[in-house]
Amino acid sequence: MTDASPFCLPLVAILRGITPDESVAHVGELVAEGYDAIEIPLNSPDWREGIARAVQAHGDAAWIGGGTVLQPEQVDVLHGVGARFIVTPNTNPTLIRHAVDAGLQVVAGFATASEAFAALDAGAQMLKLFPAATYGPGHVRALRAVLPKGTPLYVVGGVTPESLSSWLASGADGAGIGGELYLPGQSPETTRAHARAFRLALADARA
Protein backbone atom coordinates (compact mmCIF):
# COMPACT_ATOMS: atom_id res chain seq x y z
CA MET A 1 0.00 0.00 0.00
CA THR A 2 1.44 3.40 -0.93
CA ASP A 3 -0.89 6.03 0.46
CA ALA A 4 0.70 9.22 1.71
CA SER A 5 1.48 9.58 5.39
CA PRO A 6 -1.49 10.86 7.41
CA PHE A 7 0.82 12.88 9.67
CA CYS A 8 0.90 16.58 8.86
CA LEU A 9 4.29 17.08 10.52
CA PRO A 10 6.59 14.26 9.39
CA LEU A 11 8.17 13.86 12.82
CA VAL A 12 6.93 11.12 15.14
CA ALA A 13 7.64 12.03 18.75
CA ILE A 14 8.67 8.97 20.77
CA LEU A 15 8.18 9.17 24.55
CA ARG A 16 9.93 5.99 25.63
CA GLY A 17 9.82 5.45 29.37
CA ILE A 18 7.18 8.05 30.16
CA THR A 19 4.77 7.34 33.03
CA PRO A 20 1.00 7.81 32.96
CA ASP A 21 1.26 10.74 35.37
CA GLU A 22 3.62 12.50 32.94
CA SER A 23 2.09 11.61 29.60
CA VAL A 24 -0.64 14.25 29.37
CA ALA A 25 1.69 17.18 30.10
CA HIS A 26 4.41 16.08 27.68
CA VAL A 27 1.96 15.24 24.90
CA GLY A 28 0.33 18.62 25.47
CA GLU A 29 3.63 20.41 24.92
CA LEU A 30 4.25 18.44 21.75
CA VAL A 31 0.81 19.26 20.39
CA ALA A 32 1.36 22.92 21.20
CA GLU A 33 4.62 22.75 19.23
CA GLY A 34 2.75 21.44 16.18
CA TYR A 35 3.36 17.69 16.48
CA ASP A 36 0.48 15.47 15.45
CA ALA A 37 2.02 11.98 15.75
CA ILE A 38 3.07 10.85 19.21
CA GLU A 39 4.22 7.35 20.11
CA ILE A 40 4.40 5.84 23.59
CA PRO A 41 6.40 2.59 23.38
CA LEU A 42 5.00 -0.44 25.15
CA ASN A 43 8.13 -0.88 27.24
CA SER A 44 7.15 2.28 29.12
CA PRO A 45 5.72 2.01 32.67
CA ASP A 46 1.99 1.14 32.64
CA TRP A 47 1.83 1.96 28.93
CA ARG A 48 -1.87 1.15 28.63
CA GLU A 49 -2.84 3.84 31.14
CA GLY A 50 -0.34 6.33 29.74
CA ILE A 51 -1.70 5.98 26.23
CA ALA A 52 -5.31 6.05 27.41
CA ARG A 53 -4.76 9.31 29.27
CA ALA A 54 -2.97 10.88 26.31
CA VAL A 55 -5.79 9.86 23.96
CA GLN A 56 -8.44 11.23 26.30
CA ALA A 57 -6.66 14.56 26.69
CA HIS A 58 -5.23 15.10 23.21
CA GLY A 59 -6.66 12.48 20.86
CA ASP A 60 -8.70 15.08 18.98
CA ALA A 61 -5.57 17.08 18.16
CA ALA A 62 -3.01 14.37 17.42
CA TRP A 63 -2.51 10.77 16.41
CA ILE A 64 -1.60 8.88 19.59
CA GLY A 65 -0.09 5.45 19.09
CA GLY A 66 1.86 2.63 20.67
CA GLY A 67 5.38 1.63 19.77
CA THR A 68 7.50 -1.52 20.14
CA VAL A 69 4.33 -3.51 19.45
CA LEU A 70 5.08 -7.23 19.19
CA GLN A 71 1.87 -9.19 19.90
CA PRO A 72 -1.66 -9.18 18.43
CA GLU A 73 -3.01 -8.96 21.98
CA GLN A 74 -1.21 -5.64 22.40
CA VAL A 75 -2.87 -4.39 19.23
CA ASP A 76 -6.25 -5.23 20.73
CA VAL A 77 -5.49 -3.30 23.92
CA LEU A 78 -4.29 -0.30 21.93
CA HIS A 79 -7.40 -0.34 19.78
CA GLY A 80 -9.52 -0.51 22.91
CA VAL A 81 -8.00 2.63 24.45
CA GLY A 82 -8.32 4.65 21.25
CA ALA A 83 -4.80 4.51 19.82
CA ARG A 84 -4.77 5.25 16.09
CA PHE A 85 -1.48 3.73 15.00
CA ILE A 86 1.13 1.19 15.98
CA VAL A 87 4.87 1.11 15.38
CA THR A 88 6.76 -2.17 15.25
CA PRO A 89 10.51 -2.72 15.66
CA ASN A 90 10.44 -5.62 13.21
CA THR A 91 8.55 -7.09 10.26
CA ASN A 92 5.83 -9.48 11.41
CA PRO A 93 3.21 -10.00 8.68
CA THR A 94 0.73 -11.70 11.04
CA LEU A 95 0.86 -8.78 13.47
CA ILE A 96 0.63 -6.24 10.66
CA ARG A 97 -2.45 -7.89 9.16
CA HIS A 98 -4.10 -8.04 12.59
CA ALA A 99 -3.55 -4.34 13.18
CA VAL A 100 -4.73 -3.34 9.71
CA ASP A 101 -7.86 -5.44 10.16
CA ALA A 102 -8.48 -3.55 13.41
CA GLY A 103 -8.38 -0.27 11.49
CA LEU A 104 -5.04 0.96 12.79
CA GLN A 105 -2.30 2.68 10.82
CA VAL A 106 0.83 0.53 10.84
CA VAL A 107 4.36 1.88 10.76
CA ALA A 108 6.31 -1.33 10.24
CA GLY A 109 9.95 -1.66 11.24
CA PHE A 110 12.29 -3.08 8.61
CA ALA A 111 15.94 -3.15 7.60
CA THR A 112 16.13 -4.86 4.20
CA ALA A 113 14.23 -4.62 0.93
CA SER A 114 12.81 -8.10 1.53
CA GLU A 115 11.41 -7.04 4.90
CA ALA A 116 10.00 -3.85 3.40
CA PHE A 117 8.09 -5.72 0.72
CA ALA A 118 6.85 -8.30 3.24
CA ALA A 119 5.48 -5.49 5.38
CA LEU A 120 3.78 -3.81 2.43
CA ASP A 121 2.32 -7.11 1.23
CA ALA A 122 0.84 -7.62 4.71
CA GLY A 123 -0.89 -4.23 4.48
CA ALA A 124 1.44 -1.86 6.32
CA GLN A 125 0.75 1.70 5.23
CA MET A 126 4.14 3.10 6.30
CA LEU A 127 7.70 1.84 6.75
CA LYS A 128 10.26 2.56 9.46
CA LEU A 129 13.94 1.94 8.76
CA PHE A 130 15.38 0.86 12.10
CA PRO A 131 17.98 1.33 13.39
CA ALA A 132 18.60 3.99 10.78
CA ALA A 133 22.04 5.08 11.96
CA THR A 134 23.35 1.55 11.39
CA TYR A 135 22.53 1.77 7.67
CA GLY A 136 22.92 5.43 6.79
CA PRO A 137 21.29 7.71 4.21
CA GLY A 138 22.79 5.73 1.33
CA HIS A 139 20.65 2.76 2.33
CA VAL A 140 17.51 4.89 2.05
CA ARG A 141 18.57 6.13 -1.36
CA ALA A 142 19.08 2.57 -2.60
CA LEU A 143 15.75 1.41 -1.20
CA ARG A 144 13.92 4.24 -2.94
CA ALA A 145 15.06 2.77 -6.27
CA VAL A 146 12.99 -0.38 -5.68
CA LEU A 147 10.16 0.54 -3.30
CA PRO A 148 6.76 1.44 -4.79
CA LYS A 149 6.54 5.14 -5.55
CA GLY A 150 4.88 7.07 -2.77
CA THR A 151 5.60 4.57 0.02
CA PRO A 152 5.95 6.61 3.24
CA LEU A 153 9.39 5.83 4.68
CA TYR A 154 10.48 7.12 8.07
CA VAL A 155 13.90 6.73 9.69
CA VAL A 156 14.29 5.97 13.38
CA GLY A 157 17.33 5.44 15.55
CA GLY A 158 20.13 7.97 15.89
CA VAL A 159 18.44 10.82 14.03
CA THR A 160 19.47 14.27 15.30
CA PRO A 161 18.50 17.82 14.30
CA GLU A 162 21.89 18.10 12.59
CA SER A 163 21.49 14.89 10.56
CA LEU A 164 17.81 15.27 9.66
CA SER A 165 18.47 17.12 6.41
CA SER A 166 20.72 14.36 5.05
CA TRP A 167 18.06 11.75 5.72
CA LEU A 168 15.41 13.81 3.95
CA ALA A 169 17.73 14.45 1.03
CA SER A 170 18.29 10.70 0.67
CA GLY A 171 14.57 10.06 0.21
CA ALA A 172 13.16 9.66 3.72
CA ASP A 173 9.75 11.26 4.23
CA GLY A 174 10.30 11.91 7.91
CA ALA A 175 11.76 10.60 11.14
CA GLY A 176 10.87 9.16 14.48
CA ILE A 177 12.73 10.95 17.25
CA GLY A 178 13.28 9.31 20.62
CA GLY A 179 16.31 9.77 22.85
CA GLU A 180 17.18 13.13 21.30
CA LEU A 181 13.67 14.31 22.16
CA TYR A 182 12.79 12.74 25.48
CA LEU A 183 14.56 11.06 28.37
CA PRO A 184 12.65 9.77 31.42
CA GLY A 185 12.33 12.34 34.14
CA GLN A 186 12.87 15.47 32.07
CA SER A 187 10.43 18.36 32.25
CA PRO A 188 7.66 18.97 29.73
CA GLU A 189 9.34 22.27 28.88
CA THR A 190 12.55 20.43 27.98
CA THR A 191 10.59 18.08 25.74
CA ARG A 192 9.09 21.04 23.94
CA ALA A 193 12.49 22.70 23.52
CA HIS A 194 13.91 19.55 21.95
CA ALA A 195 10.83 19.20 19.76
CA ARG A 196 11.25 22.76 18.55
CA ALA A 197 14.87 22.07 17.56
CA PHE A 198 13.74 19.23 15.32
CA ARG A 199 10.88 21.25 13.87
CA LEU A 200 13.25 24.11 13.00
CA ALA A 201 15.70 21.65 11.47
CA LEU A 202 12.87 20.31 9.33
CA ALA A 203 11.97 23.82 8.20
CA ASP A 204 15.61 24.53 7.31
CA ALA A 205 15.86 21.28 5.34
CA ARG A 206 12.77 22.20 3.37
CA ALA A 207 13.90 25.77 2.65
HELIX and SHEET records of a PDB file:
HELIX    1   1 PRO A   20  ALA A   32  1                                  13    
HELIX    2   2 TRP A   47  HIS A   58  1                                  12    
HELIX    3   3 PRO A   72  VAL A   81  1                                  10    
HELIX    4   4 PRO A   93  ASP A  101  1                                   9    
HELIX    5   5 ALA A  113  ASP A  121  1                                   9    
HELIX    6   6 ALA A  132  TYR A  135  1                                   4    
HELIX    7   7 PRO A  137  ARG A  144  1                                   8    
HELIX    8   8 LEU A  164  SER A  170  1                                   7    
HELIX    9   9 PRO A  188  ARG A  206  1                                  19    
SHEET    1   A 9 LEU A  11  ILE A  14  0                                        
SHEET    2   A 9 ALA A  37  PRO A  41  1                                        
SHEET    3   A 9 TRP A  63  GLY A  67  1                                        
SHEET    4   A 9 PHE A  85  VAL A  87  1                                        
SHEET    5   A 9 GLN A 105  PHE A 110  1                                        
SHEET    6   A 9 MET A 126  LEU A 129  1                                        
SHEET    7   A 9 LEU A 153  VAL A 156  1                                        
SHEET    8   A 9 GLY A 174  ILE A 177  1                                        
SHEET    9   A 9 LEU A  11  ILE A  14  1                                        
END                                                                             
